[in-house]
Amino acid sequence: MSGAVQAGWAPPSGPSEPAPTRGWPRWLLVATVLWAVLLGALTWWSVRHDPPTVREQRTLAEAVPVVDRAVGRLVAATGDGAWQLAAPRFDRGCRVTPMDDGASLARDLDVVVAEGGERALLEAVAKRLPADWRAGVHLGSDGPRLRADAGEFVAVHGRVVTPGRVRLTVDTGCRPDDVASATLLPGYAGEPALDEALRALGRPAGTPEQVVAPCPGGGVARTAWVAAGAAPAPLAGLKPLAAGGAVVDTPEVYAYRRGTAVVLADATGEQVRVSASTGC
């Protein structure tokens, strides 16, 4: 074998060098940084200024005033019927997310009407509610139902509980829990019409439970009630107090107006419940 080097050929001097790579253009890096800054600024603005888009973005404390005002609206919409506010139902233990516990608040307004007048009441209430609540009454398999939206993801429902009794409910659904149940029951002065009714029935006065709701035009709607002993109980002793006639008169339910209050005696349960309510 010859050791001569062929003319025109140079031996390799070592391993081949990789071709140089090109970096991102400077304009693309600048655009990426500016986009990240803009996205962060938009997120900050949205969190602080945009309205919530789901119920979980509103806490229970933020929903309480909406619920209270909605109950006052419902009281004003019931007209001259016999009604009473119930104690708020504050329930913990629901799940806002799979990882977070929450709580819900519901408030009820019970209205007593003559049997057969339940749907007419629900339709009358729906017509008197604000237009932006989009209230309507629909007939379902279990009877007429009222549905409305009080805003801030607070729902309003109405249904027939028993013949002659309609329940209107304002419900927050499950939300982040940041409120104490004790703040939901403000007190107020006693109601003379309640004490008078208890004396007429021969029942002890006791200490009434009390609950209020703000009226749309100012002031408050309020109910005071007492569980006045075991049922049944004759309610005829109340008739002399109904100077303007009874609002509801059945063997187990008697309601009448006394001054600005509507007094309702209910003997349908195990306990006779007597309430006096002042509306908007």
C-alpha atoms as a printed R data frame, in Angstrom:
    type eleno elety resid chain resno        x      y      z
1   ATOM     1    CA   MET     A     1    0.000  0.000  0.000
2   ATOM     2    CA   SER     A     2    1.368  3.371 -0.940
3   ATOM     3    CA   GLY     A     3    1.725  6.145  1.643
4   ATOM     4    CA   ALA     A     4    1.295  8.872 -0.922
5   ATOM     5    CA   VAL     A     5   -1.458 11.364 -0.389
6   ATOM     6    CA   GLN     A     6   -3.833 11.762 -3.244
7   ATOM     7    CA   ALA     A     7   -3.653 15.194 -4.730
8   ATOM     8    CA   GLY     A     8   -6.653 17.438 -3.989
9   ATOM     9    CA   TRP     A     9   -7.752 15.621 -0.791
10  ATOM    10    CA   ALA     A    10   -7.106 16.804  2.785
11  ATOM    11    CA   PRO     A    11   -7.388 14.382  5.703
12  ATOM    12    CA   PRO     A    12   -9.965 15.175  8.419
13  ATOM    13    CA   SER     A    13   -8.570 17.248 11.251
14  ATOM    14    CA   GLY     A    14  -10.960 15.897 13.961
15  ATOM    15    CA   PRO     A    15  -14.661 15.426 14.792
16  ATOM    16    CA   SER     A    16  -17.073 17.562 12.771
17  ATOM    17    CA   GLU     A    17  -18.461 20.683 14.531
18  ATOM    18    CA   PRO     A    18  -22.287 21.012 14.822
19  ATOM    19    CA   ALA     A    19  -23.894 23.764 12.828
20  ATOM    20    CA   PRO     A    20  -24.604 26.837 14.972
21  ATOM    21    CA   THR     A    21  -28.283 27.142 16.171
22  ATOM    22    CA   ARG     A    22  -30.237 30.347 15.881
23  ATOM    23    CA   GLY     A    23  -31.971 31.797 19.004
24  ATOM    24    CA   TRP     A    24  -35.467 33.333 19.127
25  ATOM    25    CA   PRO     A    25  -35.716 36.667 17.471
26  ATOM    26    CA   ARG     A    26  -35.540 39.509 19.947
27  ATOM    27    CA   TRP     A    27  -38.930 40.856 18.850
28  ATOM    28    CA   LEU     A    28  -40.587 37.527 19.720
29  ATOM    29    CA   LEU     A    29  -39.106 37.524 23.237
30  ATOM    30    CA   VAL     A    30  -40.281 41.104 23.789
31  ATOM    31    CA   ALA     A    31  -43.782 40.267 22.527
32  ATOM    32    CA   THR     A    32  -44.005 37.238 24.863
33  ATOM    33    CA   VAL     A    33  -43.026 39.285 27.914
34  ATOM    34    CA   LEU     A    34  -45.499 42.039 27.037
35  ATOM    35    CA   TRP     A    35  -48.301 39.485 26.570
36  ATOM    36    CA   ALA     A    36  -47.593 37.942 29.998
37  ATOM    37    CA   VAL     A    37  -47.683 41.385 31.636
38  ATOM    38    CA   LEU     A    38  -50.933 42.265 29.863
39  ATOM    39    CA   LEU     A    39  -52.550 38.953 30.850
40  ATOM    40    CA   GLY     A    40  -51.583 39.483 34.494
41  ATOM    41    CA   ALA     A    41  -52.998 43.012 34.471
42  ATOM    42    CA   LEU     A    42  -56.284 41.842 32.934
43  ATOM    43    CA   THR     A    43  -56.579 39.087 35.542
44  ATOM    44    CA   TRP     A    44  -55.978 41.555 38.370
45  ATOM    45    CA   TRP     A    45  -58.629 43.921 36.965
46  ATOM    46    CA   SER     A    46  -61.160 41.121 36.456
47  ATOM    47    CA   VAL     A    47  -60.817 39.811 40.000
48  ATOM    48    CA   ARG     A    48  -61.413 43.279 41.476
49  ATOM    49    CA   HIS     A    49  -64.001 44.740 39.117
50  ATOM    50    CA   ASP     A    50  -65.890 42.124 37.095
51  ATOM    51    CA   PRO     A    51  -69.132 40.746 38.550
52  ATOM    52    CA   PRO     A    52  -69.069 37.117 39.729
53  ATOM    53    CA   THR     A    53  -69.972 34.528 37.128
54  ATOM    54    CA   VAL     A    54  -70.716 31.597 39.468
55  ATOM    55    CA   ARG     A    55  -72.323 31.303 42.896
56  ATOM    56    CA   GLU     A    56  -69.075 30.110 44.486
57  ATOM    57    CA   GLN     A    57  -67.564 33.565 43.871
58  ATOM    58    CA   ARG     A    58  -70.000 35.126 46.370
59  ATOM    59    CA   THR     A    59  -69.686 34.323 50.073
60  ATOM    60    CA   LEU     A    60  -72.616 33.718 52.390
61  ATOM    61    CA   ALA     A    61  -72.054 37.046 54.148
62  ATOM    62    CA   GLU     A    62  -72.382 38.826 50.799
63  ATOM    63    CA   ALA     A    63  -75.628 36.945 50.086
64  ATOM    64    CA   VAL     A    64  -77.373 37.618 53.427
65  ATOM    65    CA   PRO     A    65  -78.492 41.202 52.588
66  ATOM    66    CA   VAL     A    66  -79.782 40.022 49.196
67  ATOM    67    CA   VAL     A    67  -81.816 37.281 50.902
68  ATOM    68    CA   ASP     A    68  -83.230 39.668 53.507
69  ATOM    69    CA   ARG     A    69  -84.298 42.201 50.867
70  ATOM    70    CA   ALA     A    70  -85.860 39.437 48.779
71  ATOM    71    CA   VAL     A    71  -87.955 38.274 51.746
72  ATOM    72    CA   GLY     A    72  -89.170 41.836 52.263
73  ATOM    73    CA   ARG     A    73  -90.145 41.980 48.583
74  ATOM    74    CA   LEU     A    74  -92.131 38.770 48.974
75  ATOM    75    CA   VAL     A    75  -93.945 40.112 52.028
76  ATOM    76    CA   ALA     A    76  -94.937 43.220 50.085
77  ATOM    77    CA   ALA     A    77  -96.120 41.019 47.198
78  ATOM    78    CA   THR     A    78  -98.442 38.828 49.290
79  ATOM    79    CA   GLY     A    79 -101.020 41.598 49.555
80  ATOM    80    CA   ASP     A    80 -103.623 41.283 52.300
81  ATOM    81    CA   GLY     A    81 -103.231 37.568 52.929
82  ATOM    82    CA   ALA     A    82 -102.444 35.840 56.202
83  ATOM    83    CA   TRP     A    83  -98.703 35.235 56.372
84  ATOM    84    CA   GLN     A    84  -95.830 34.671 58.763
85  ATOM    85    CA   LEU     A    85  -92.049 34.690 58.509
86  ATOM    86    CA   ALA     A    86  -90.180 31.588 59.627
87  ATOM    87    CA   ALA     A    87  -86.791 31.440 61.293
88  ATOM    88    CA   PRO     A    88  -83.879 31.404 58.847
89  ATOM    89    CA   ARG     A    89  -82.461 27.964 58.105
90  ATOM    90    CA   PHE     A    90  -78.688 28.152 58.244
91  ATOM    91    CA   ASP     A    91  -77.052 24.856 57.264
92  ATOM    92    CA   ARG     A    92  -73.377 23.962 57.268
93  ATOM    93    CA   GLY     A    93  -71.804 20.884 55.740
94  ATOM    94    CA   CYS     A    94  -72.453 21.306 52.026
95  ATOM    95    CA   ARG     A    95  -69.559 21.225 49.553
96  ATOM    96    CA   VAL     A    96  -68.612 24.312 47.558
97  ATOM    97    CA   THR     A    97  -65.916 22.265 45.775
98  ATOM    98    CA   PRO     A    98  -64.699 18.700 46.335
99  ATOM    99    CA   MET     A    99  -62.109 20.178 48.724
100 ATOM   100    CA   ASP     A   100  -64.007 23.054 50.392
101 ATOM   101    CA   ASP     A   101  -66.890 22.997 52.875
102 ATOM   102    CA   GLY     A   102  -69.599 25.625 52.671
103 ATOM   103    CA   ALA     A   103  -72.932 26.723 54.109
104 ATOM   104    CA   SER     A   104  -76.340 27.732 52.831
105 ATOM   105    CA   LEU     A   105  -79.094 30.053 54.018
106 ATOM   106    CA   ALA     A   106  -82.811 29.697 53.287
107 ATOM   107    CA   ARG     A   107  -85.669 31.878 54.512
108 ATOM   108    CA   ASP     A   108  -89.358 30.960 54.293
109 ATOM   109    CA   LEU     A   109  -92.547 32.988 54.135
110 ATOM   110    CA   ASP     A   110  -95.726 30.952 54.722
111 ATOM   111    CA   VAL     A   111  -99.039 32.245 53.375
112 ATOM   112    CA   VAL     A   112 -102.435 30.775 54.266
113 ATOM   113    CA   VAL     A   113 -105.265 31.023 51.730
114 ATOM   114    CA   ALA     A   114 -108.628 29.413 51.147
115 ATOM   115    CA   GLU     A   115 -108.244 25.948 49.613
116 ATOM   116    CA   GLY     A   116 -108.226 26.221 45.853
117 ATOM   117    CA   GLY     A   117 -106.636 29.676 45.869
118 ATOM   118    CA   GLU     A   118 -102.998 28.537 45.987
119 ATOM   119    CA   ARG     A   119 -102.181 29.017 42.311
120 ATOM   120    CA   ALA     A   120 -103.935 32.384 42.185
121 ATOM   121    CA   LEU     A   121 -101.767 33.542 45.096
122 ATOM   122    CA   LEU     A   122  -98.552 32.385 43.425
123 ATOM   123    CA   GLU     A   123  -99.507 34.135 40.185
124 ATOM   124    CA   ALA     A   124 -100.400 37.346 42.021
125 ATOM   125    CA   VAL     A   125  -97.057 37.308 43.853
126 ATOM   126    CA   ALA     A   126  -95.173 36.692 40.587
127 ATOM   127    CA   LYS     A   127  -96.855 39.703 38.942
128 ATOM   128    CA   ARG     A   128  -95.919 41.999 41.850
129 ATOM   129    CA   LEU     A   129  -92.230 41.074 41.924
130 ATOM   130    CA   PRO     A   130  -89.624 43.208 40.089
131 ATOM   131    CA   ALA     A   131  -89.476 42.620 36.337
132 ATOM   132    CA   ASP     A   132  -85.773 41.721 36.437
133 ATOM   133    CA   TRP     A   133  -86.565 38.804 38.746
134 ATOM   134    CA   ARG     A   134  -88.210 37.083 35.735
135 ATOM   135    CA   ALA     A   135  -90.791 35.494 38.031
136 ATOM   136    CA   GLY     A   136  -93.187 32.941 36.623
137 ATOM   137    CA   VAL     A   137  -95.551 30.183 37.725
138 ATOM   138    CA   HIS     A   138  -95.470 26.779 36.064
139 ATOM   139    CA   LEU     A   139  -97.656 23.746 36.639
140 ATOM   140    CA   GLY     A   140  -95.659 20.645 37.512
141 ATOM   141    CA   SER     A   141  -96.504 17.119 38.577
142 ATOM   142    CA   ASP     A   142  -96.725 18.270 42.208
143 ATOM   143    CA   GLY     A   143  -98.779 21.398 41.531
144 ATOM   144    CA   PRO     A   144  -98.024 25.025 40.674
145 ATOM   145    CA   ARG     A   145  -94.491 26.309 41.246
146 ATOM   146    CA   LEU     A   146  -93.163 29.851 41.346
147 ATOM   147    CA   ARG     A   147  -89.574 30.478 40.278
148 ATOM   148    CA   ALA     A   148  -87.680 33.770 40.284
149 ATOM   149    CA   ASP     A   149  -84.141 35.124 40.426
150 ATOM   150    CA   ALA     A   150  -83.459 37.739 43.119
151 ATOM   151    CA   GLY     A   151  -79.969 38.449 41.759
152 ATOM   152    CA   GLU     A   152  -76.489 37.547 43.033
153 ATOM   153    CA   PHE     A   153  -77.332 33.860 42.445
154 ATOM   154    CA   VAL     A   154  -80.132 33.919 45.047
155 ATOM   155    CA   ALA     A   155  -83.116 31.791 43.999
156 ATOM   156    CA   VAL     A   156  -86.788 32.272 44.909
157 ATOM   157    CA   HIS     A   157  -89.240 29.357 44.899
158 ATOM   158    CA   GLY     A   158  -92.907 29.066 45.753
159 ATOM   159    CA   ARG     A   159  -94.905 25.872 46.211
160 ATOM   160    CA   VAL     A   160  -98.026 24.449 47.813
161 ATOM   161    CA   VAL     A   161  -97.117 22.755 51.093
162 ATOM   162    CA   THR     A   162 -100.602 21.529 51.998
163 ATOM   163    CA   PRO     A   163 -104.031 22.502 50.710
164 ATOM   164    CA   GLY     A   164 -104.517 26.152 51.635
165 ATOM   165    CA   ARG     A   165 -100.857 26.778 52.539
166 ATOM   166    CA   VAL     A   166  -98.174 28.217 50.238
167 ATOM   167    CA   ARG     A   167  -94.489 28.506 51.102
168 ATOM   168    CA   LEU     A   168  -92.233 31.090 49.462
169 ATOM   169    CA   THR     A   169  -88.522 30.360 49.918
170 ATOM   170    CA   VAL     A   170  -85.400 32.423 49.272
171 ATOM   171    CA   ASP     A   171  -82.282 30.247 49.009
172 ATOM   172    CA   THR     A   172  -78.576 31.040 48.605
173 ATOM   173    CA   GLY     A   173  -77.376 27.571 47.662
174 ATOM   174    CA   CYS     A   174  -74.006 26.368 48.951
175 ATOM   175    CA   ARG     A   175  -71.380 29.117 49.315
176 ATOM   176    CA   PRO     A   176  -68.118 29.828 51.137
177 ATOM   177    CA   ASP     A   177  -69.014 30.100 54.827
178 ATOM   178    CA   ASP     A   178  -68.068 33.380 56.505
179 ATOM   179    CA   VAL     A   179  -71.113 34.286 58.630
180 ATOM   180    CA   ALA     A   180  -72.370 33.319 62.084
181 ATOM   181    CA   SER     A   181  -75.934 32.061 62.376
182 ATOM   182    CA   ALA     A   182  -76.524 34.325 65.395
183 ATOM   183    CA   THR     A   183  -76.469 37.381 63.141
184 ATOM   184    CA   LEU     A   184  -79.521 36.184 61.220
185 ATOM   185    CA   LEU     A   185  -82.144 36.729 63.939
186 ATOM   186    CA   PRO     A   186  -82.381 40.397 64.932
187 ATOM   187    CA   GLY     A   187  -84.845 41.143 67.689
188 ATOM   188    CA   TYR     A   188  -87.463 43.854 68.144
189 ATOM   189    CA   ALA     A   189  -90.057 45.011 70.631
190 ATOM   190    CA   GLY     A   190  -92.929 42.738 71.641
191 ATOM   191    CA   GLU     A   191  -96.227 42.606 69.751
192 ATOM   192    CA   PRO     A   192  -99.369 43.426 71.804
193 ATOM   193    CA   ALA     A   193 -101.651 41.620 69.336
194 ATOM   194    CA   LEU     A   194  -99.818 38.359 70.069
195 ATOM   195    CA   ASP     A   195 -100.226 38.682 73.836
196 ATOM   196    CA   GLU     A   196 -103.915 39.521 73.354
197 ATOM   197    CA   ALA     A   197 -104.482 36.431 71.204
198 ATOM   198    CA   LEU     A   198 -102.766 34.153 73.703
199 ATOM   199    CA   ARG     A   199 -104.953 35.492 76.524
200 ATOM   200    CA   ALA     A   200 -108.076 34.922 74.422
201 ATOM   201    CA   LEU     A   201 -107.034 31.300 73.890
202 ATOM   202    CA   GLY     A   202 -106.195 30.824 77.543
203 ATOM   203    CA   ARG     A   203 -102.593 30.021 76.661
204 ATOM   204    CA   PRO     A   204  -99.462 31.202 78.479
205 ATOM   205    CA   ALA     A   205  -97.647 34.139 76.921
206 ATOM   206    CA   GLY     A   206  -94.158 32.656 76.910
207 ATOM   207    CA   THR     A   207  -91.194 34.263 75.164
208 ATOM   208    CA   PRO     A   208  -91.844 34.772 71.447
209 ATOM   209    CA   GLU     A   209  -89.410 33.929 68.695
210 ATOM   210    CA   GLN     A   210  -88.839 36.918 66.447
211 ATOM   211    CA   VAL     A   211  -87.609 37.534 62.915
212 ATOM   212    CA   VAL     A   212  -87.606 40.532 60.570
213 ATOM   213    CA   ALA     A   213  -86.962 41.455 56.938
214 ATOM   214    CA   PRO     A   214  -86.413 44.910 55.401
215 ATOM   215    CA   CYS     A   215  -89.300 46.352 53.371
216 ATOM   216    CA   PRO     A   216  -88.660 47.694 49.852
217 ATOM   217    CA   GLY     A   217  -89.831 51.194 50.777
218 ATOM   218    CA   GLY     A   218  -88.194 51.339 54.204
219 ATOM   219    CA   GLY     A   219  -89.096 49.947 57.603
220 ATOM   220    CA   VAL     A   220  -89.287 46.249 58.380
221 ATOM   221    CA   ALA     A   221  -91.688 43.345 58.113
222 ATOM   222    CA   ARG     A   222  -91.705 41.282 61.273
223 ATOM   223    CA   THR     A   223  -93.197 38.171 62.835
224 ATOM   224    CA   ALA     A   224  -93.350 37.114 66.469
225 ATOM   225    CA   TRP     A   225  -94.645 33.650 67.300
226 ATOM   226    CA   VAL     A   226  -95.145 31.323 70.240
227 ATOM   227    CA   ALA     A   227  -95.673 27.582 70.471
228 ATOM   228    CA   ALA     A   228  -98.692 27.788 72.773
229 ATOM   229    CA   GLY     A   229  -99.216 24.274 74.030
230 ATOM   230    CA   ALA     A   230 -100.410 20.998 72.580
231 ATOM   231    CA   ALA     A   231 -102.990 20.785 69.802
232 ATOM   232    CA   PRO     A   232 -105.863 20.449 69.170
233 ATOM   233    CA   ALA     A   233 -107.243 23.679 70.522
234 ATOM   234    CA   PRO     A   234 -110.544 25.474 69.948
235 ATOM   235    CA   LEU     A   235 -109.839 28.728 68.123
236 ATOM   236    CA   ALA     A   236 -113.297 30.254 68.601
237 ATOM   237    CA   GLY     A   237 -111.964 32.419 71.418
238 ATOM   238    CA   LEU     A   238 -110.217 34.565 68.808
239 ATOM   239    CA   LYS     A   239 -113.378 35.492 66.907
240 ATOM   240    CA   PRO     A   240 -114.346 38.426 69.139
241 ATOM   241    CA   LEU     A   241 -110.947 39.996 68.308
242 ATOM   242    CA   ALA     A   242 -111.571 39.904 64.543
243 ATOM   243    CA   ALA     A   243 -113.465 43.173 64.334
244 ATOM   244    CA   GLY     A   244 -113.168 43.315 60.550
245 ATOM   245    CA   GLY     A   245 -113.916 39.639 60.010
246 ATOM   246    CA   ALA     A   246 -111.584 36.691 59.604
247 ATOM   247    CA   VAL     A   247 -108.979 36.446 56.856
248 ATOM   248    CA   VAL     A   248 -108.956 32.640 57.197
249 ATOM   249    CA   ASP     A   249 -111.513 30.678 59.219
250 ATOM   250    CA   THR     A   250 -111.222 26.869 59.389
251 ATOM   251    CA   PRO     A   251 -111.427 24.465 62.340
252 ATOM   252    CA   GLU     A   252 -107.609 24.323 62.557
253 ATOM   253    CA   VAL     A   253 -106.492 27.721 61.230
254 ATOM   254    CA   TYR     A   254 -107.834 31.141 62.139
255 ATOM   255    CA   ALA     A   255 -106.375 34.448 60.971
256 ATOM   256    CA   TYR     A   256 -107.539 38.034 61.395
257 ATOM   257    CA   ARG     A   257 -106.234 41.577 61.334
258 ATOM   258    CA   ARG     A   258 -105.714 43.538 64.513
259 ATOM   259    CA   GLY     A   259 -104.512 47.065 63.872
260 ATOM   260    CA   THR     A   260 -101.444 46.819 61.639
261 ATOM   261    CA   ALA     A   261 -100.805 43.160 62.521
262 ATOM   262    CA   VAL     A   262 -102.181 39.945 61.075
263 ATOM   263    CA   VAL     A   263 -102.662 37.313 63.770
264 ATOM   264    CA   LEU     A   264 -102.503 33.661 62.727
265 ATOM   265    CA   ALA     A   265 -103.385 30.728 64.983
266 ATOM   266    CA   ASP     A   266 -102.391 27.361 63.530
267 ATOM   267    CA   ALA     A   267 -103.449 24.109 65.203
268 ATOM   268    CA   THR     A   268 -102.512 21.755 62.350
269 ATOM   269    CA   GLY     A   269  -99.360 20.458 64.034
270 ATOM   270    CA   GLU     A   270  -98.582 18.888 67.391
271 ATOM   271    CA   GLN     A   271  -98.270 22.358 68.921
272 ATOM   272    CA   VAL     A   272 -100.601 25.319 68.547
273 ATOM   273    CA   ARG     A   273  -98.571 28.075 66.914
274 ATOM   274    CA   VAL     A   274  -99.780 31.651 67.315
275 ATOM   275    CA   SER     A   275  -98.079 34.477 65.441
276 ATOM   276    CA   ALA     A   276  -98.511 38.183 64.890
277 ATOM   277    CA   SER     A   277  -96.957 39.708 61.772
278 ATOM   278    CA   THR     A   278  -96.623 43.314 60.636
279 ATOM   279    CA   GLY     A   279  -96.060 43.796 56.927
280 ATOM   280    CA   CYS     A   280  -94.596 46.430 54.618
